[in-house]
């Protein structure tokens, strides 16, 4: 049992998504997180980072246990089978797609005998702070009642076979479900100045929603032993992509702690250029070119303008103002404070970001993506941005809040950005200052090898002239700076194994106790780092080690195939925001690497420095 305000383990949650926003449903039948109408909107249910009084929606048997739960086919239609000595019920939860509004639908079906259901709806807008005014509305045409909750610009309506009754700023009910009974509940958002939408046809919405997800996933090719992990991970990446804008959020949650009781609690409901670029690569390598082009269009809109004003992250619609603030009224998940919204890292300079973007756009070119009058000129501006910042220290991949440094990974990704520009001119005939770019690239490479590689320790280091290692160094071979089997890379892997692998075989990002990041020490294994090591093993002739580590990481995903940012192997609990795009795309890449090394998948045309 976890300490603090909430005791539901992160891994016990399920994800619902309509590709505009998302809900998290606990194993005990409570919707504990829901932001309307977008991923980054204020919440109406915030019990995930508070208590039930900050908003939740419970619908579950009073005395029953979960026999099993699963998603219907390759979808986000969640089915939970409950049972006890008196009967069984099936609860189906989903968010309809394609109907032009955001809502959560819950259907309760009696399968056998009878069960007593408990229903509790506690609505709180603005992250659990605002108590709405709730009234009952009667539809004389349909002969039905609904609950309408209004506060300022926000409103939501509950349509139900049976409405709960008001009780102490909440709405509660108990009802018996017999075999053959069906009870439907729909909680739908709408702006308060508009009329409430009528009830959906629940059966039809369920069928259409399941078909939407199944049709999209039908193009995912077979993937050997890790097909379930890859399939669900690709679906998660799609679920975190906003259908209208094409922006990809890093996670649908905020402030789930990287370390229980600590302050490493961040808002991930925004679009990091780095994470989105890596997601783009994962999508492309599995045939989803349309998603890649839509993300490129989002990118072009978001960063358009003066390239000197480039940010590392943007809002879902490309907005730039993401001011970080603390919600002091929320006690945090498992007592971990502060709870934050917005993200102060938006103002950081992180030198690696343009490299990830340029590498992803190069892969899109290689797959036939056409450069138009906007896309290539903007990429040239991104290269100019790299050149303008060649000597500048940065905050690194991990968004360090300590003093800026020359992080080796960042410098390598700047090199990769320049290399992509050179290759665009030489291989694709695009216009550019190829000689100047190549000269800057080669000088940067010499600098990295001189200051980012420690000959005495026989490894690349986290920062220039430093002695610490960082799991991000595993990316150096991925972008072609060195070969996976280069002795310098193998020496780096050996050092990472010695210093960053925990007692359970998982990889930490870096040693937080050395104080580089400007925060108190302590965090768990960062799952994407283990995935990077799987890749390295697979491409350096250590296939058995790759499989062993992959099995360990894949074993962390919950019963629905979802995974968070971090994992505490000592307690067996997940940590960090959930589900996390970076972890899921890391699983995809790791599985791809194993399949390639085993000869079951065509080799990826990897970058190689020339």
C-alpha positions as CSV (number, residue, x, y, z in Angstrom):
1,X,0.0,0.0,0.0
2,X,1.3,3.4,-0.9
3,X,1.5,6.3,1.6
4,X,-0.3,9.6,1.4
5,X,-3.5,10.9,-0.1
6,X,-4.0,8.2,-2.7
7,X,-3.2,4.5,-2.3
8,X,-3.9,3.3,-5.9
9,X,-0.7,2.2,-7.5
10,X,0.0,3.9,-10.8
11,X,0.1,0.5,-12.6
12,X,-3.5,-0.2,-11.6
13,X,-4.8,2.5,-13.9
14,X,-6.2,2.1,-17.4
15,X,-6.1,4.8,-20.1
16,X,-9.1,6.0,-22.0
17,X,-8.6,8.4,-24.9
18,X,-10.6,10.1,-27.6
19,X,-7.5,11.8,-29.0
20,X,-8.5,15.1,-27.6
21,X,-8.1,14.3,-23.9
22,X,-7.7,11.2,-21.7
23,X,-9.1,9.7,-18.5
24,X,-7.4,7.3,-16.0
25,X,-9.6,4.6,-14.5
26,X,-8.4,2.8,-11.5
27,X,-8.7,-1.0,-11.0
28,X,-11.3,-0.3,-8.3
29,X,-13.6,1.4,-10.8
30,X,-12.9,5.1,-10.1
31,X,-12.1,7.7,-12.8
32,X,-9.5,9.6,-10.9
33,X,-8.1,11.9,-13.6
34,X,-9.9,13.7,-16.4
35,X,-9.2,17.0,-18.1
36,X,-11.9,18.6,-20.3
37,X,-11.9,19.3,-23.2
38,X,-8.1,18.8,-23.9
39,X,-5.2,17.0,-22.4
40,X,-3.8,20.3,-21.0
41,X,-7.1,21.7,-19.8
42,X,-8.1,22.0,-16.1
43,X,-9.3,18.8,-14.6
44,X,-12.8,17.9,-13.4
45,X,-11.5,14.7,-11.7
46,X,-8.2,15.2,-9.9
47,X,-8.2,12.5,-7.2
48,X,-5.1,11.1,-8.8
49,X,-3.0,13.9,-7.3
50,X,-5.3,14.6,-4.3
51,X,-8.2,13.0,-2.6
52,X,-11.6,12.0,-3.8
53,X,-12.9,15.4,-2.7
54,X,-10.8,16.9,-5.6
55,X,-13.1,15.0,-8.0
56,X,-13.6,11.4,-9.0
57,X,-16.3,9.1,-10.6
58,X,-16.7,5.7,-8.9
59,X,-18.8,3.0,-10.4
60,X,-18.2,-0.5,-9.0
61,X,-19.8,-3.3,-7.0
62,X,-20.0,-2.5,-3.3
63,X,-18.7,-6.0,-2.4
64,X,-16.9,-7.6,-5.4
65,X,-13.5,-8.2,-6.8
66,X,-12.0,-7.8,-10.3
67,X,-11.9,-11.2,-12.1
68,X,-10.2,-9.7,-15.1
69,X,-10.0,-6.6,-17.3
70,X,-8.9,-6.0,-20.8
71,X,-9.2,-3.7,-23.8
72,X,-11.6,-4.8,-26.5
73,X,-9.4,-6.0,-29.4
74,X,-6.9,-3.3,-30.3
75,X,-8.8,-0.4,-28.8
76,X,-9.2,1.7,-25.7
77,X,-12.6,0.3,-24.9
78,X,-12.0,-1.1,-21.4
79,X,-13.9,-4.1,-20.0
80,X,-13.8,-5.0,-16.4
81,X,-15.4,-8.2,-15.1
82,X,-16.5,-8.1,-11.5
83,X,-17.8,-11.0,-9.4
84,X,-18.7,-12.2,-6.0
85,X,-20.7,-15.0,-4.4
86,X,-24.0,-13.4,-5.6
87,X,-23.2,-12.7,-9.3
88,X,-21.1,-11.1,-12.0
89,X,-21.3,-7.8,-13.8
90,X,-19.3,-6.4,-16.8
91,X,-18.4,-2.7,-16.7
92,X,-17.4,-1.2,-20.0
93,X,-15.6,2.2,-20.1
94,X,-14.6,4.2,-23.1
95,X,-14.4,7.7,-24.7
96,X,-16.2,7.9,-28.0
97,X,-14.2,9.1,-31.0
98,X,-15.5,11.0,-34.0
99,X,-18.7,12.4,-32.5
100,X,-17.4,16.0,-32.1
101,X,-17.5,16.1,-28.3
102,X,-15.5,14.8,-25.3
103,X,-17.3,12.4,-23.0
104,X,-16.8,9.3,-20.9
105,X,-19.3,6.5,-21.3
106,X,-19.7,3.7,-18.7
107,X,-22.0,0.7,-19.2
108,X,-22.9,-1.8,-16.5
109,X,-24.3,-5.2,-17.7
110,X,-25.6,-7.9,-15.4
111,X,-24.2,-11.3,-16.5
112,X,-25.4,-13.6,-13.7
113,X,-27.1,-13.5,-10.4
114,X,-27.3,-10.0,-8.9
115,X,-24.8,-7.5,-7.5
116,X,-25.1,-4.2,-5.5
117,X,-23.4,-1.3,-7.4
118,X,-22.0,1.8,-5.8
119,X,-22.1,5.1,-7.7
120,X,-20.4,8.2,-6.6
121,X,-19.8,11.3,-8.8
122,X,-17.8,14.2,-7.3
123,X,-17.2,17.0,-9.8
124,X,-14.6,19.7,-9.2
125,X,-13.4,22.0,-11.9
126,X,-10.0,23.7,-12.1
127,X,-7.9,20.9,-10.6
128,X,-10.3,20.2,-7.7
129,X,-10.6,23.8,-6.6
130,X,-14.0,24.9,-8.0
131,X,-17.3,23.4,-6.8
132,X,-19.8,23.6,-9.7
133,X,-23.5,24.5,-9.4
134,X,-25.4,21.3,-10.3
135,X,-29.1,21.1,-11.3
136,X,-31.4,18.5,-12.7
137,X,-32.8,18.9,-16.1
138,X,-35.9,17.1,-17.5
139,X,-36.3,16.3,-21.2
140,X,-40.0,16.3,-21.9
141,X,-39.5,14.8,-25.3
142,X,-37.2,11.9,-24.2
143,X,-38.8,11.6,-20.8
144,X,-35.4,11.5,-19.2
145,X,-33.5,13.5,-16.5
146,X,-29.9,14.5,-16.5
147,X,-27.5,16.3,-14.2
148,X,-25.8,19.5,-15.4
149,X,-22.8,21.0,-13.6
150,X,-21.7,24.5,-14.4
151,X,-18.8,26.7,-13.2
152,X,-17.7,29.7,-15.1
153,X,-16.9,28.7,-18.8
154,X,-17.2,25.0,-18.0
155,X,-20.1,22.7,-18.0
156,X,-20.7,18.9,-18.1
157,X,-23.8,16.8,-18.3
158,X,-24.5,13.3,-16.9
159,X,-27.0,11.2,-18.8
160,X,-27.9,8.0,-17.0
161,X,-30.3,5.1,-16.8
162,X,-30.4,6.0,-13.1
163,X,-29.2,9.3,-11.8
164,X,-27.4,9.6,-8.4
165,X,-28.8,11.9,-5.7
166,X,-27.1,14.9,-4.2
167,X,-25.4,14.4,-0.9
168,X,-22.8,16.7,0.7
169,X,-21.5,18.3,-2.5
170,X,-21.4,14.9,-4.2
171,X,-23.9,12.7,-6.0
172,X,-24.3,9.1,-4.7
173,X,-26.4,6.1,-5.4
174,X,-26.7,2.3,-4.8
175,X,-28.6,0.0,-7.2
176,X,-28.9,-3.7,-7.8
177,X,-27.9,-5.1,-11.2
178,X,-29.6,-8.4,-12.1
179,X,-28.7,-10.8,-14.9
180,X,-29.7,-9.2,-18.2
181,X,-29.9,-5.6,-16.8
182,X,-28.1,-2.8,-18.6
183,X,-27.4,0.6,-17.0
184,X,-25.7,3.3,-19.1
185,X,-24.0,6.5,-17.9
186,X,-22.5,9.3,-20.1
187,X,-20.5,12.2,-18.7
188,X,-20.1,14.8,-21.4
189,X,-18.3,18.2,-21.5
190,X,-19.6,21.3,-23.2
191,X,-19.0,25.1,-22.9
192,X,-21.4,26.6,-20.3
193,X,-22.8,29.1,-22.8
194,X,-24.0,26.2,-25.1
195,X,-26.9,23.9,-24.6
196,X,-26.1,20.5,-23.1
197,X,-25.7,17.7,-25.7
198,X,-28.2,14.9,-25.7
199,X,-27.4,11.3,-24.7
200,X,-25.4,9.2,-27.1
201,X,-26.6,5.8,-28.5
202,X,-24.2,3.9,-26.2
203,X,-24.2,0.6,-28.2
204,X,-23.5,2.4,-31.5
205,X,-20.8,4.6,-29.9
206,X,-19.1,1.6,-28.5
207,X,-19.1,-0.2,-31.8
208,X,-17.8,2.8,-33.7
209,X,-15.1,3.5,-31.2
210,X,-13.8,-0.1,-31.1
211,X,-13.8,-0.1,-34.9
212,X,-11.9,3.2,-35.1
213,X,-9.0,1.8,-33.0
214,X,-9.1,-1.7,-34.5
215,X,-9.0,-0.3,-38.1
216,X,-6.0,1.9,-37.2
217,X,-4.1,-1.0,-35.6
218,X,-4.9,-3.4,-38.4
219,X,-1.9,-2.0,-40.3
220,X,0.6,-2.9,-37.6
221,X,2.7,-5.7,-39.0
222,X,3.5,-8.9,-37.0
223,X,6.4,-8.4,-34.6
224,X,7.5,-11.7,-33.2
225,X,7.7,-12.4,-29.5
226,X,7.1,-8.7,-28.6
227,X,4.1,-8.0,-30.9
228,X,1.7,-7.3,-28.0
229,X,4.1,-4.8,-26.5
230,X,4.7,-3.1,-29.8
231,X,1.0,-3.0,-30.8
232,X,-0.1,-1.5,-27.5
233,X,2.8,1.0,-27.5
234,X,1.9,2.2,-31.0
235,X,-1.7,2.5,-29.9
236,X,-0.6,4.6,-26.9
237,X,1.4,6.9,-29.1
238,X,-1.7,7.4,-31.3
239,X,-3.9,7.9,-28.2
240,X,-1.6,10.7,-27.1
241,X,-1.8,12.5,-30.4
242,X,-4.3,15.3,-30.6
243,X,-6.6,14.5,-33.5
244,X,-7.2,18.1,-34.6
245,X,-3.7,19.6,-34.3
246,X,-1.4,16.6,-34.7
247,X,0.5,17.6,-31.5
248,X,1.8,14.7,-29.4
249,X,1.8,15.0,-25.6
250,X,4.5,13.4,-23.6
251,X,1.9,12.0,-21.1
252,X,-1.7,12.8,-20.2
253,X,-0.9,13.5,-16.5
254,X,0.9,16.0,-14.3
255,X,3.0,15.6,-11.2
256,X,3.0,11.8,-10.8
257,X,6.3,11.6,-8.9
258,X,9.6,10.3,-10.2
259,X,10.4,9.5,-6.6
260,X,7.6,8.9,-4.0
261,X,7.6,11.7,-1.5
262,X,10.1,13.8,-3.6
263,X,9.7,17.0,-5.6
264,X,10.5,15.7,-9.1
265,X,6.9,16.1,-10.1
266,X,6.4,17.7,-13.6
267,X,3.5,18.5,-16.0
268,X,3.9,16.3,-19.1
269,X,0.8,17.3,-20.9
270,X,2.7,19.3,-23.6
271,X,4.5,18.6,-26.8
272,X,8.2,18.3,-26.5
273,X,10.0,18.5,-29.8
274,X,12.3,15.7,-28.8
275,X,9.7,13.3,-27.7
276,X,7.5,14.0,-30.6
277,X,10.4,13.6,-33.1
278,X,11.2,10.2,-31.6
279,X,7.5,9.2,-31.7
280,X,7.5,10.2,-35.3
281,X,10.4,7.8,-36.0
282,X,8.6,5.0,-34.3
283,X,5.4,5.7,-36.3
284,X,7.3,5.9,-39.6
285,X,9.2,2.6,-39.1
286,X,5.9,0.9,-38.7
287,X,4.2,2.3,-41.8
288,X,2.3,5.3,-40.4
289,X,3.5,8.0,-42.8
290,X,0.2,10.0,-42.5
291,X,0.8,10.6,-38.8
292,X,4.4,11.6,-39.5
293,X,3.3,14.2,-42.1
294,X,0.6,15.6,-39.7
295,X,3.2,15.9,-37.0
296,X,5.6,17.7,-39.4
297,X,2.8,20.1,-40.2
298,X,2.3,20.7,-36.5
299,X,6.0,21.3,-36.0
300,X,6.2,23.8,-38.9
301,X,3.3,25.8,-37.4
302,X,4.6,25.6,-33.8
303,X,8.1,26.8,-34.5
304,X,7.4,29.2,-37.4
305,X,8.7,32.7,-36.9
306,X,12.1,33.9,-35.6
307,X,14.2,30.7,-35.1
308,X,16.0,32.5,-32.3
309,X,12.8,32.2,-30.3
310,X,12.7,28.4,-30.6
311,X,11.4,26.5,-27.6
312,X,12.0,22.9,-26.6
313,X,8.2,22.4,-26.1
314,X,4.9,23.9,-27.0
315,X,1.2,23.5,-26.2
316,X,-1.0,21.1,-28.1
317,X,-2.0,23.9,-30.5
318,X,1.5,25.3,-30.7
319,X,1.1,27.9,-27.9
320,X,4.3,29.1,-26.3
321,X,3.2,30.3,-22.9
322,X,3.4,27.3,-20.5
323,X,4.2,29.1,-17.2
324,X,4.8,26.7,-14.4
325,X,2.9,27.2,-11.1
326,X,2.2,25.2,-8.0
327,X,-1.3,24.0,-7.0
328,X,-0.8,24.3,-3.2
329,X,-4.3,23.0,-2.5
330,X,-3.5,19.5,-3.8
331,X,-1.6,17.1,-1.5
332,X,0.0,15.2,-4.4
333,X,0.1,11.5,-5.4
334,X,1.2,9.5,-2.4
335,X,1.9,12.8,-0.6
336,X,4.4,13.9,-3.2
337,X,4.5,17.7,-3.5
338,X,4.5,20.1,-5.2
339,X,1.8,19.5,-7.7
340,X,2.7,21.6,-10.8
341,X,0.9,22.7,-13.9
342,X,2.8,24.3,-16.7
343,X,6.5,23.5,-17.1
344,X,9.4,25.9,-16.3
345,X,11.6,23.8,-18.6
346,X,9.9,25.6,-21.5
347,X,12.4,28.5,-21.1
348,X,15.5,26.2,-21.0
349,X,18.0,25.9,-23.8
350,X,18.6,22.3,-24.6
351,X,21.1,21.8,-27.3
352,X,20.0,18.3,-28.4
353,X,16.5,19.1,-29.5
354,X,17.2,20.2,-33.1
355,X,19.2,17.1,-33.6
356,X,16.3,14.8,-32.8
357,X,14.0,16.9,-35.0
358,X,16.4,17.0,-38.0
359,X,17.1,13.2,-37.8
360,X,13.4,12.4,-37.7
361,X,12.7,14.7,-40.7
362,X,15.6,13.1,-42.6
363,X,14.0,9.7,-42.0
364,X,10.7,11.1,-43.4
365,X,12.6,12.3,-46.5
366,X,14.1,8.8,-46.9
367,X,10.7,7.3,-46.8
368,X,9.5,9.6,-49.6
369,X,8.2,12.6,-47.6
370,X,8.1,15.6,-50.0
371,X,9.8,18.8,-48.9
372,X,7.6,21.8,-49.7
373,X,8.3,25.6,-49.9
374,X,7.9,25.8,-46.1
375,X,9.5,22.6,-44.7
376,X,13.0,22.7,-46.0
377,X,13.6,26.5,-45.5
378,X,12.5,26.0,-41.9
379,X,15.0,23.2,-41.5
380,X,17.7,25.5,-42.8
381,X,16.7,28.0,-40.2
382,X,17.0,25.2,-37.5
383,X,20.6,24.5,-38.7
384,X,21.3,28.3,-38.4
385,X,20.0,28.0,-34.9
386,X,22.5,25.2,-34.1
387,X,25.3,27.3,-35.6
388,X,24.4,30.3,-33.6
389,X,24.5,28.3,-30.4
390,X,27.6,26.1,-31.1
391,X,29.5,27.4,-28.0
392,X,26.5,27.7,-25.7
393,X,26.2,25.5,-22.6
394,X,22.7,23.9,-22.1
395,X,20.5,22.0,-19.6
396,X,20.7,18.7,-21.4
397,X,18.2,16.0,-22.3
398,X,17.1,15.6,-18.7
399,X,16.2,19.2,-18.2
400,X,18.7,19.8,-15.5
401,X,17.8,22.6,-13.1
402,X,21.4,23.1,-12.0
403,X,24.1,25.1,-13.8
404,X,24.3,24.8,-17.6
405,X,27.0,22.5,-18.9
406,X,28.4,21.2,-22.1
407,X,26.5,17.9,-22.1
408,X,28.1,15.3,-24.4
409,X,24.8,14.0,-25.6
410,X,23.6,17.5,-26.5
411,X,26.8,18.2,-28.4
412,X,26.4,14.9,-30.4
413,X,22.8,15.8,-31.3
414,X,24.0,19.2,-32.5
415,X,26.5,17.3,-34.6
416,X,23.6,15.1,-35.9
417,X,21.6,18.1,-36.9
418,X,24.5,19.4,-39.0
419,X,25.1,16.0,-40.4
420,X,21.4,15.7,-41.5
421,X,21.8,19.1,-43.3
422,X,24.9,17.9,-45.1
423,X,23.2,14.7,-46.1
424,X,20.1,16.5,-47.3
425,X,22.2,18.5,-49.8
426,X,24.4,15.6,-50.9
427,X,21.8,12.8,-51.0
428,X,18.6,14.7,-51.8
429,X,19.8,17.7,-53.8
430,X,18.3,20.3,-51.5
431,X,19.9,23.8,-51.4
432,X,22.1,24.6,-48.5
433,X,25.6,25.9,-47.4
434,X,27.0,22.4,-47.4
435,X,30.6,23.3,-47.1
436,X,30.1,25.5,-44.1
437,X,27.8,23.0,-42.4
438,X,30.3,20.1,-43.1
439,X,33.1,22.2,-41.7
440,X,31.2,23.0,-38.5
441,X,30.1,19.4,-38.2
442,X,33.6,18.1,-38.4
443,X,35.1,20.6,-36.0
444,X,32.3,19.7,-33.5
445,X,33.1,16.0,-33.8
446,X,36.8,16.7,-33.1
447,X,35.8,18.7,-30.0
448,X,33.4,16.0,-28.7
449,X,36.1,13.3,-29.1
450,X,38.6,15.5,-27.3
451,X,36.5,16.7,-24.4
452,X,33.5,14.3,-24.2
453,X,35.6,11.1,-24.1
454,X,37.8,10.3,-21.1
455,X,40.7,8.2,-22.2
456,X,41.7,7.3,-18.7
457,X,38.2,6.0,-17.9
458,X,37.8,4.7,-21.5
459,X,34.3,6.1,-21.9
460,X,32.2,9.0,-23.1
461,X,31.2,11.2,-20.2
462,X,28.0,13.1,-19.2
463,X,29.7,16.5,-19.6
464,X,32.8,17.8,-21.2
465,X,36.0,17.1,-19.1
466,X,33.8,15.2,-16.6
467,X,34.0,11.8,-15.0
468,X,30.3,10.8,-14.7
469,X,28.4,8.7,-17.2
470,X,24.9,9.2,-18.3
471,X,22.5,6.7,-20.0
472,X,21.9,9.3,-22.8
473,X,25.3,8.4,-24.1
474,X,23.7,5.2,-25.4
475,X,22.1,7.4,-28.1
476,X,25.5,8.2,-29.7
477,X,25.5,5.0,-31.7
478,X,21.8,5.4,-32.6
479,X,22.5,8.6,-34.6
480,X,25.7,7.3,-36.2
481,X,28.3,9.3,-34.3
482,X,30.1,6.1,-33.5
483,X,29.3,2.5,-34.4
484,X,27.6,0.3,-31.9
485,X,30.7,-1.9,-31.8
486,X,33.2,1.0,-31.7
487,X,35.6,0.3,-28.7
488,X,34.8,3.8,-27.3
489,X,31.1,2.8,-27.3
490,X,31.8,-0.6,-25.7
491,X,33.9,1.1,-23.0
492,X,31.0,3.5,-22.3
493,X,28.6,0.6,-22.0
494,X,30.9,-1.2,-19.6
495,X,31.0,1.9,-17.4
496,X,27.2,2.3,-17.5
497,X,26.8,-1.3,-16.5
498,X,29.1,-0.7,-13.6
499,X,27.6,2.5,-12.3
500,X,24.0,2.9,-13.5
501,X,22.6,-0.6,-13.4
502,X,20.7,-1.2,-10.2
503,X,20.5,-4.3,-8.2
504,X,17.6,-5.5,-10.2
505,X,19.1,-5.0,-13.6
506,X,17.4,-1.7,-14.6
507,X,19.1,1.4,-15.7
508,X,19.1,4.8,-14.0
509,X,19.6,8.0,-16.0
510,X,22.6,9.2,-14.1
511,X,23.8,9.4,-10.5
512,X,21.5,12.0,-8.9
513,X,23.6,12.0,-5.8
514,X,26.4,14.0,-7.6
515,X,24.2,17.1,-7.7
516,X,24.4,17.9,-11.4
517,X,20.7,18.4,-11.8
518,X,20.2,21.0,-9.0
519,X,17.6,18.9,-7.2
520,X,17.6,16.7,-4.1
521,X,18.9,13.2,-4.9
522,X,16.8,10.1,-5.5
523,X,14.8,8.6,-8.4
524,X,14.0,5.1,-9.7
525,X,15.1,3.3,-12.9
526,X,14.2,5.4,-16.0
527,X,12.6,2.8,-18.3
528,X,13.6,4.3,-21.7
529,X,17.3,4.0,-20.6
530,X,16.9,0.3,-20.2
531,X,15.4,0.2,-23.7
532,X,18.4,2.1,-25.1
533,X,20.7,-0.5,-23.6
534,X,18.6,-3.3,-25.2
535,X,19.2,-1.6,-28.6
536,X,22.9,-1.3,-27.9
537,X,23.2,-5.0,-26.9
538,X,21.2,-6.1,-30.0
539,X,23.4,-4.1,-32.4
540,X,26.7,-5.1,-30.8
541,X,26.4,-8.8,-30.9
542,X,24.9,-9.4,-27.5
543,X,21.5,-10.7,-28.6
544,X,21.0,-12.9,-25.5
545,X,21.6,-10.0,-23.2
546,X,19.3,-7.9,-25.3
547,X,16.5,-10.4,-24.9
548,X,17.1,-10.8,-21.2
549,X,16.9,-7.1,-20.5
550,X,13.9,-6.7,-22.9
551,X,12.0,-9.4,-21.1
552,X,12.7,-7.6,-17.8
553,X,11.5,-4.3,-19.1
554,X,8.5,-5.7,-20.9
555,X,7.6,-7.5,-17.7
556,X,7.0,-4.1,-16.1
557,X,4.0,-3.2,-18.3
558,X,0.7,-3.6,-16.5
559,X,-2.0,-6.0,-17.4
560,X,-3.3,-3.6,-20.1
561,X,0.2,-3.1,-21.7
562,X,0.7,0.4,-20.3
563,X,3.9,1.7,-18.7
564,X,5.0,4.9,-16.9
565,X,8.2,6.8,-17.0
566,X,10.0,5.1,-14.1
567,X,9.9,1.9,-12.1
568,X,10.9,1.0,-8.6
569,X,12.0,-2.7,-8.8
570,X,12.3,-2.9,-5.0
571,X,8.6,-2.3,-4.5
572,X,7.4,-3.4,-7.9
573,X,5.6,-0.1,-8.4
574,X,5.6,2.3,-11.3
575,X,6.5,6.0,-10.9
576,X,6.4,9.1,-13.0
577,X,3.7,10.3,-15.4
578,X,1.6,7.6,-17.0
579,X,1.4,6.3,-19.6
580,X,4.6,7.8,-20.9
581,X,5.2,8.2,-24.6
582,X,9.0,8.1,-24.2
583,X,8.8,4.7,-22.4
584,X,6.5,3.2,-25.0
585,X,8.5,4.4,-28.0
586,X,11.6,3.0,-26.3
587,X,9.9,-0.4,-26.1
588,X,9.1,-0.2,-29.8
589,X,12.7,0.6,-30.8
590,X,14.1,-2.0,-28.5
591,X,11.8,-4.7,-29.9
592,X,12.7,-3.6,-33.5
593,X,16.4,-3.9,-32.7
594,X,16.0,-7.4,-31.4
595,X,14.0,-8.5,-34.4
596,X,16.6,-6.9,-36.8
597,X,19.5,-8.6,-35.0
598,X,17.7,-11.9,-35.1
599,X,17.1,-11.5,-38.8
600,X,13.3,-11.4,-38.5
601,X,13.0,-7.8,-39.6
602,X,14.7,-5.9,-42.4
603,X,17.7,-3.9,-41.0
604,X,17.0,-0.2,-40.5
605,X,19.1,2.0,-42.8
606,X,21.2,3.5,-40.0
607,X,23.1,6.7,-40.2
608,X,26.8,6.4,-40.6
609,X,29.3,9.3,-40.3
610,X,31.4,9.8,-43.5
